[in-house]
Amino acid sequence: MRSSTRVPLAVAAVAAASLVVACSATSPDTGTSGADDVALRMTIWSANPDHVSVFETLGAEFAEQNPRVKSVKIESFNLAELDTLVTTQISAGDAPDVSWLPVESSAEYIKAGALVDLSETIEATDGFDFDDFIPSLLERWEADDALYGIPFSTGPLIMYYNKDLYKQAGVKDPGQLIAEGNWTWDEFRETSKELNGALGIPGYALNDFDFKNWTRLLPYLNAYGASPWNDDATKCTIDAPEAVDALSVFHGMTFDDGSMPVPGQQVDFWGGGVAATSAFLGSAANLSEVTFEWGIAPTPAGPAGDVVATGQASIVAFAAGNNTKEAAELVAFLGSKEAMAEYSGFFPPIRESVLTPEVLTQNSDVLTPEAVVPIIEGVKENGKVFPVTESNAAVADALNSSLDEYFYQPGADVKQALTSVCKNVGSLLP
């Protein structure tokens, strides 16, 4: 059995418990300083100089506009260190004031009381225009009429494809299938199988997957109206008929057709070794180095339609911070139209006014406004943010390891394998 890249269940459980204890130890009055000379700290998980620079500039603008705030310091760290960093600093009474937070952690942090409710601050912010946000893409950060995060990056998983390989194989590429109105998983599976037969290489691969990251299966699951658990994350549903149908397509492409790589088989779309891949929009930067003619498209549709699997991260204020009032104001400032327009070229927004082809491609050397129009329309109309649970780390680890043990195997009975997966995952849901 292949090992998972996630931390062991026991470690994940300790991290979650530490978060709850640390946040519970924070008094209700902590951080509402209202004092002068406030020095705010904001953590981000990018060391990209352009990303750091834009947030440093915005932080300086915020400080200049707010006499109480002396400075905003941007601190870069590794996303894998997030939980450990936050729990350690909270326990030490030195939590960051503001941070990026992935949507996978949203329910866990909200349940722990770790995040500041931003509702009143946003309501008091002139010109914020909350109605400019796409409501369906805010849901993971809302609970009991409170708002705990402002999404700054909502990136869809899209299809990248190598036109040259499809031409060489003499089969229709995704763009041609879309033009015919045949852009479905069934049709894509058939062309991928044909391409493999003609060229001897995989027709499709999941980028950043390596049989260890279950979220990359979401384009299949969403298209079939399936999810690993129900809407309130209380019951495992990855063995439901819709999920079995969706993952039967994946399993068949991998182990029967030869149209997807098997576990351990290394392929590189960007190097020309596979005809198509699904990856986030941000991966388009890799296209600047390719030597083939390429195209992009939404992922294929299924019985539930052309649902767009969408990752997300928000800007949040930590309840254990020493300056929660100013921190909430900084989050509201960074979520304003003007601020989002500054960084939306790097991070796809959910504000209608800045989710435009021109803004989305302003920092890209390869993407054109025309190319991303179908992607933007898909996100607006059918974007579905990744499902989450209140015990994300433990559940994700169990799901990844169980899929590895039972499902990512040649000859596996898909229904039986997914039932076994649910037995392991279901016990971790509330």
PLY file of the C-alpha trace (Angstrom):
ply
format ascii 1.0
element vertex 430
property float x
property float y
property float z
element edge 429
property int vertex1
property int vertex2
end_header
0.00 0.00 0.00
1.37 3.44 -0.91
1.90 5.82 1.97
-0.16 8.97 2.34
1.44 12.40 2.31
-0.93 13.56 5.04
0.03 13.56 8.71
-1.01 10.46 10.66
-4.51 10.44 12.14
-3.25 10.70 15.69
-1.19 13.79 14.88
-4.10 15.37 13.02
-6.39 14.71 15.95
-3.92 16.28 18.38
-3.61 19.36 16.14
-7.37 19.77 15.99
-7.73 19.29 19.74
-4.94 21.79 20.38
-6.72 24.33 18.21
-9.94 23.96 20.20
-8.14 24.17 23.55
-6.03 27.14 22.49
-9.03 29.05 21.19
-11.16 28.17 24.20
-8.46 29.60 26.44
-8.83 32.99 24.78
-10.96 35.43 26.77
-13.87 37.07 24.92
-12.29 40.50 25.35
-8.87 39.58 23.94
-7.64 41.69 21.07
-10.25 44.46 20.91
-7.48 46.92 21.59
-8.61 50.14 20.01
-5.13 51.39 20.99
-2.75 53.46 18.92
0.45 52.18 17.31
-1.02 48.73 16.55
1.42 46.47 14.67
-0.54 43.84 12.72
0.85 40.54 11.43
-0.55 38.72 8.42
0.56 35.23 7.38
0.46 34.01 3.78
1.73 30.75 2.26
3.44 32.22 -0.76
7.02 33.42 -1.05
6.43 34.68 -4.59
7.90 38.21 -4.56
4.96 39.57 -6.56
2.42 38.11 -4.12
4.31 39.38 -1.10
4.77 42.81 -2.66
1.11 43.38 -3.46
0.02 42.52 0.09
2.83 44.59 1.59
1.69 47.54 -0.49
-1.93 47.06 0.51
-0.92 46.68 4.15
0.96 49.97 3.97
-2.09 51.65 2.41
-4.29 50.33 5.20
-1.90 51.60 7.87
-1.74 55.01 6.20
-5.55 55.25 6.20
-5.88 54.11 9.83
-4.08 56.28 12.40
-4.28 53.55 15.09
-2.31 51.11 12.91
1.45 51.57 12.86
2.28 48.77 10.42
1.18 45.56 8.72
3.89 42.90 8.52
3.52 40.12 5.92
4.98 36.77 7.03
5.42 33.90 4.55
5.25 30.24 5.58
4.60 26.79 4.15
0.92 25.77 3.91
1.76 22.36 5.38
2.88 24.17 8.54
-0.38 26.10 8.99
-2.04 24.12 11.78
1.15 23.70 13.77
2.09 27.36 13.34
-1.33 28.64 14.40
-1.83 26.34 17.40
1.71 26.97 18.66
1.41 30.72 18.38
-2.09 30.78 19.89
-0.87 28.73 22.85
2.00 31.17 23.28
-0.36 34.15 23.21
1.20 35.40 19.99
-1.28 34.44 17.28
-1.09 36.18 13.89
-3.80 38.81 13.50
-4.76 37.96 9.92
-4.05 34.97 7.70
-4.88 33.14 4.53
-6.84 29.96 5.29
-7.70 27.14 2.84
-11.36 26.23 2.53
-10.58 22.68 3.65
-9.93 24.09 7.13
-12.93 26.44 7.24
-15.43 24.27 9.16
-12.76 23.05 11.57
-11.61 26.55 12.49
-15.16 27.93 12.68
-16.24 25.11 15.00
-13.20 25.74 17.23
-14.14 29.42 17.61
-10.80 30.35 16.08
-12.06 33.02 13.68
-13.53 36.50 14.12
-17.05 37.15 12.84
-16.55 39.85 10.20
-20.22 40.72 9.66
-20.44 43.90 11.71
-17.13 45.24 10.42
-18.16 44.68 6.81
-21.54 46.29 7.40
-19.80 49.34 8.87
-17.33 49.62 5.97
-18.36 52.32 3.49
-18.57 51.17 -0.10
-17.80 47.51 0.63
-20.72 46.36 -1.56
-21.21 42.87 -0.15
-23.80 42.15 -2.86
-20.96 42.17 -5.40
-19.87 38.73 -4.11
-21.25 35.57 -5.76
-23.38 34.14 -2.89
-22.90 30.44 -3.67
-19.12 30.83 -3.40
-19.31 32.28 0.11
-21.17 29.41 1.75
-18.19 27.62 3.28
-17.40 30.72 5.39
-20.91 31.44 6.65
-22.53 30.00 9.79
-25.49 31.19 11.85
-25.65 34.59 10.12
-21.94 35.15 10.74
-19.18 35.51 8.15
-15.75 34.19 9.10
-13.68 34.75 5.98
-13.53 36.72 2.75
-12.48 34.51 -0.19
-9.55 36.08 -2.00
-8.79 33.13 -4.29
-11.37 30.82 -5.81
-9.58 28.75 -8.41
-11.37 26.25 -10.66
-9.92 22.93 -11.72
-9.86 23.20 -15.51
-8.69 21.08 -18.42
-5.42 21.78 -20.22
-4.79 19.85 -23.42
-2.05 19.28 -25.98
-3.52 19.94 -29.43
-0.48 18.47 -31.17
-0.93 15.04 -29.59
-4.61 14.88 -30.52
-3.74 15.80 -34.10
-0.98 13.20 -34.17
-3.37 10.54 -32.87
-6.14 11.56 -35.25
-8.75 11.95 -32.51
-10.91 14.87 -31.44
-9.51 17.18 -28.81
-11.60 18.73 -26.01
-12.16 21.94 -27.98
-13.63 19.97 -30.86
-15.86 17.93 -28.54
-17.11 21.16 -26.97
-17.89 22.59 -30.42
-19.93 19.47 -31.19
-21.79 19.61 -27.88
-20.24 16.31 -26.81
-18.06 17.43 -23.92
-18.90 14.66 -21.44
-16.85 12.20 -19.40
-18.10 9.34 -21.56
-16.92 11.01 -24.78
-13.65 12.14 -23.23
-12.98 8.65 -21.94
-13.45 7.24 -25.44
-11.11 9.75 -27.10
-8.53 9.23 -24.34
-8.67 5.49 -24.97
-8.27 6.03 -28.71
-5.32 8.36 -28.19
-3.63 5.83 -25.96
-4.15 3.16 -28.59
-2.64 5.38 -31.28
0.32 6.84 -29.39
0.86 4.54 -26.43
0.72 7.39 -23.90
-2.00 8.36 -21.41
-4.77 10.57 -22.70
-5.41 12.17 -19.32
-3.76 12.67 -15.94
-4.76 14.44 -12.75
-2.18 17.12 -11.97
-0.74 17.15 -8.45
-2.48 13.87 -7.61
-0.16 10.86 -7.44
-3.04 8.84 -5.90
-2.69 10.80 -2.66
-5.00 13.81 -3.05
-8.70 12.92 -3.14
-9.81 16.46 -4.07
-8.49 15.91 -7.61
-11.30 13.37 -8.09
-13.91 16.11 -7.67
-14.32 16.88 -11.39
-15.60 13.30 -11.76
-17.72 13.35 -8.60
-19.29 16.77 -9.18
-20.24 15.94 -12.75
-22.21 12.96 -11.44
-23.82 14.83 -8.55
-21.71 12.97 -6.00
-19.67 13.92 -2.95
-17.66 12.03 -0.30
-20.26 13.10 2.30
-23.68 14.71 2.52
-24.31 18.47 2.66
-23.90 18.79 6.43
-20.93 16.39 6.48
-22.59 13.94 8.88
-22.69 10.87 6.63
-20.24 9.30 4.18
-21.76 9.11 0.69
-18.81 8.08 -1.46
-20.47 4.67 -1.86
-23.74 6.19 -3.15
-24.81 5.15 -6.67
-23.77 8.51 -8.16
-20.30 8.26 -6.66
-19.93 4.65 -7.79
-20.83 5.68 -11.34
-18.40 8.61 -11.29
-15.47 6.71 -9.86
-16.14 3.72 -12.09
-15.23 6.01 -14.99
-12.01 7.00 -13.24
-11.18 3.41 -12.33
-11.91 2.18 -15.84
-9.76 4.86 -17.45
-6.91 4.00 -15.09
-6.94 0.22 -14.94
-8.95 -0.94 -17.98
-8.44 1.53 -20.83
-4.83 2.51 -20.29
-5.97 6.08 -20.88
-4.75 7.28 -17.47
-1.51 6.53 -15.62
-1.54 3.75 -13.03
-0.08 4.18 -9.51
3.66 4.68 -9.72
3.64 5.66 -13.39
5.19 9.11 -13.79
3.86 11.38 -16.54
4.30 15.07 -17.22
1.69 16.98 -19.19
3.81 20.14 -19.31
6.64 18.11 -20.79
4.42 16.65 -23.51
4.03 13.19 -21.98
0.23 13.13 -21.67
-2.51 14.64 -23.80
-4.61 16.40 -21.16
-4.61 17.22 -17.47
-6.89 18.92 -14.97
-5.20 21.56 -12.83
-5.96 24.90 -11.25
-6.09 28.02 -13.38
-2.90 29.20 -11.71
-1.03 26.33 -13.37
-1.34 28.21 -16.66
2.03 29.78 -15.86
3.57 26.42 -16.84
2.37 26.95 -20.41
5.02 29.61 -20.99
7.63 26.84 -21.15
5.81 24.28 -23.36
6.72 23.65 -26.98
3.32 22.37 -28.16
0.08 24.05 -29.20
-2.31 24.00 -26.27
-5.89 24.74 -25.30
-7.91 25.11 -22.11
-11.49 24.14 -21.32
-13.81 23.43 -18.39
-13.71 19.81 -17.19
-16.26 17.49 -18.85
-19.92 17.33 -17.91
-21.84 14.35 -16.57
-25.39 13.48 -15.54
-25.41 16.40 -13.06
-24.24 18.88 -15.69
-21.02 20.82 -16.17
-20.22 21.50 -12.52
-16.89 23.25 -11.93
-14.86 21.87 -8.99
-13.44 24.92 -7.25
-10.74 25.29 -4.63
-10.77 28.32 -2.38
-8.88 30.25 0.25
-10.04 33.16 2.40
-8.52 35.97 4.39
-9.47 35.55 8.06
-8.86 37.25 11.40
-7.89 35.02 14.32
-9.99 35.36 17.47
-6.90 34.76 19.58
-5.06 37.70 18.05
-4.16 40.70 20.16
-5.85 43.21 17.84
-9.09 41.66 16.61
-10.83 44.97 15.93
-8.07 46.24 13.67
-7.57 42.76 12.20
-11.23 42.58 11.12
-10.90 46.04 9.59
-7.82 44.91 7.66
-9.70 41.88 6.31
-12.56 44.13 5.19
-10.05 46.47 3.52
-8.40 43.56 1.67
-11.83 42.37 0.55
-12.81 45.72 -0.94
-13.23 46.17 -4.68
-10.16 48.36 -4.94
-7.88 45.99 -3.05
-9.14 42.88 -4.85
-8.51 44.55 -8.18
-4.83 44.80 -7.17
-4.33 41.06 -6.61
-7.03 39.44 -8.75
-4.55 38.96 -11.55
-2.87 36.39 -9.31
-5.89 35.01 -7.44
-9.34 34.49 -9.03
-11.88 36.55 -7.05
-15.59 36.02 -6.41
-16.53 39.66 -6.82
-18.58 40.07 -10.00
-17.01 43.45 -10.71
-13.45 42.09 -10.82
-14.09 38.54 -12.04
-13.57 39.61 -15.63
-11.40 38.20 -18.44
-9.27 41.35 -18.53
-8.51 41.31 -14.79
-7.96 37.57 -14.64
-5.35 37.61 -17.40
-3.58 40.87 -16.57
-0.53 39.12 -15.06
-0.43 36.16 -17.46
2.06 35.80 -20.27
0.02 33.10 -21.98
-3.70 33.39 -21.22
-5.90 35.70 -23.26
-9.23 37.23 -22.20
-10.97 35.20 -24.90
-9.53 31.92 -23.62
-10.80 32.36 -20.07
-14.35 33.48 -20.87
-15.78 29.91 -20.69
-13.89 29.33 -17.43
-15.30 32.47 -15.81
-18.82 31.66 -16.98
-18.47 28.15 -15.58
-17.36 29.38 -12.16
-20.14 31.98 -11.97
-22.90 29.63 -13.06
-21.80 26.21 -11.83
-18.85 26.66 -9.48
-18.91 24.25 -6.55
-16.39 24.85 -3.77
-14.64 21.79 -2.35
-16.67 19.97 0.35
-15.39 20.31 3.92
-15.82 18.66 7.31
-15.31 19.76 10.92
-12.38 17.34 11.24
-10.73 18.01 7.92
-7.23 16.67 8.58
-8.39 13.39 10.11
-11.12 12.81 7.52
-8.86 13.65 4.58
-6.18 11.30 5.87
-8.70 8.48 6.31
-10.21 9.10 2.89
-6.86 9.18 1.11
-5.51 6.08 2.86
-8.76 4.12 2.40
-8.98 4.93 -1.30
-5.39 3.78 -1.58
-6.07 0.50 0.20
-9.36 -0.48 -1.39
-10.00 1.54 -4.55
-6.72 2.38 -6.29
-6.23 -1.30 -7.13
-6.54 -3.17 -10.45
-9.55 -5.45 -10.55
-11.24 -3.78 -7.58
-15.01 -4.02 -7.31
-15.77 -0.29 -7.22
-18.97 -0.53 -5.18
-17.44 -2.89 -2.64
-14.24 -0.81 -2.43
-16.14 2.42 -1.81
-18.29 0.77 0.84
-15.10 -0.17 2.67
-13.86 3.41 2.30
-17.08 4.70 3.86
-16.71 2.42 6.88
-13.38 4.09 7.66
-14.46 7.63 6.89
-17.97 7.56 8.34
-16.82 7.01 11.91
-14.93 10.32 11.80
-17.94 12.40 10.76
-20.11 13.95 13.50
0 1
1 2
2 3
3 4
4 5
5 6
6 7
7 8
8 9
9 10
10 11
11 12
12 13
13 14
14 15
15 16
16 17
17 18
18 19
19 20
20 21
21 22
22 23
23 24
24 25
25 26
26 27
27 28
28 29
29 30
30 31
31 32
32 33
33 34
34 35
35 36
36 37
37 38
38 39
39 40
40 41
41 42
42 43
43 44
44 45
45 46
46 47
47 48
48 49
49 50
50 51
51 52
52 53
53 54
54 55
55 56
56 57
57 58
58 59
59 60
60 61
61 62
62 63
63 64
64 65
65 66
66 67
67 68
68 69
69 70
70 71
71 72
72 73
73 74
74 75
75 76
76 77
77 78
78 79
79 80
80 81
81 82
82 83
83 84
84 85
85 86
86 87
87 88
88 89
89 90
90 91
91 92
92 93
93 94
94 95
95 96
96 97
97 98
98 99
99 100
100 101
101 102
102 103
103 104
104 105
105 106
106 107
107 108
108 109
109 110
110 111
111 112
112 113
113 114
114 115
115 116
116 117
117 118
118 119
119 120
120 121
121 122
122 123
123 124
124 125
125 126
126 127
127 128
128 129
129 130
130 131
131 132
132 133
133 134
134 135
135 136
136 137
137 138
138 139
139 140
140 141
141 142
142 143
143 144
144 145
145 146
146 147
147 148
148 149
149 150
150 151
151 152
152 153
153 154
154 155
155 156
156 157
157 158
158 159
159 160
160 161
161 162
162 163
163 164
164 165
165 166
166 167
167 168
168 169
169 170
170 171
171 172
172 173
173 174
174 175
175 176
176 177
177 178
178 179
179 180
180 181
181 182
182 183
183 184
184 185
185 186
186 187
187 188
188 189
189 190
190 191
191 192
192 193
193 194
194 195
195 196
196 197
197 198
198 199
199 200
200 201
201 202
202 203
203 204
204 205
205 206
206 207
207 208
208 209
209 210
210 211
211 212
212 213
213 214
214 215
215 216
216 217
217 218
218 219
219 220
220 221
221 222
222 223
223 224
224 225
225 226
226 227
227 228
228 229
229 230
230 231
231 232
232 233
233 234
234 235
235 236
236 237
237 238
238 239
239 240
240 241
241 242
242 243
243 244
244 245
245 246
246 247
247 248
248 249
249 250
250 251
251 252
252 253
253 254
254 255
255 256
256 257
257 258
258 259
259 260
260 261
261 262
262 263
263 264
264 265
265 266
266 267
267 268
268 269
269 270
270 271
271 272
272 273
273 274
274 275
275 276
276 277
277 278
278 279
279 280
280 281
281 282
282 283
283 284
284 285
285 286
286 287
287 288
288 289
289 290
290 291
291 292
292 293
293 294
294 295
295 296
296 297
297 298
298 299
299 300
300 301
301 302
302 303
303 304
304 305
305 306
306 307
307 308
308 309
309 310
310 311
311 312
312 313
313 314
314 315
315 316
316 317
317 318
318 319
319 320
320 321
321 322
322 323
323 324
324 325
325 326
326 327
327 328
328 329
329 330
330 331
331 332
332 333
333 334
334 335
335 336
336 337
337 338
338 339
339 340
340 341
341 342
342 343
343 344
344 345
345 346
346 347
347 348
348 349
349 350
350 351
351 352
352 353
353 354
354 355
355 356
356 357
357 358
358 359
359 360
360 361
361 362
362 363
363 364
364 365
365 366
366 367
367 368
368 369
369 370
370 371
371 372
372 373
373 374
374 375
375 376
376 377
377 378
378 379
379 380
380 381
381 382
382 383
383 384
384 385
385 386
386 387
387 388
388 389
389 390
390 391
391 392
392 393
393 394
394 395
395 396
396 397
397 398
398 399
399 400
400 401
401 402
402 403
403 404
404 405
405 406
406 407
407 408
408 409
409 410
410 411
411 412
412 413
413 414
414 415
415 416
416 417
417 418
418 419
419 420
420 421
421 422
422 423
423 424
424 425
425 426
426 427
427 428
428 429
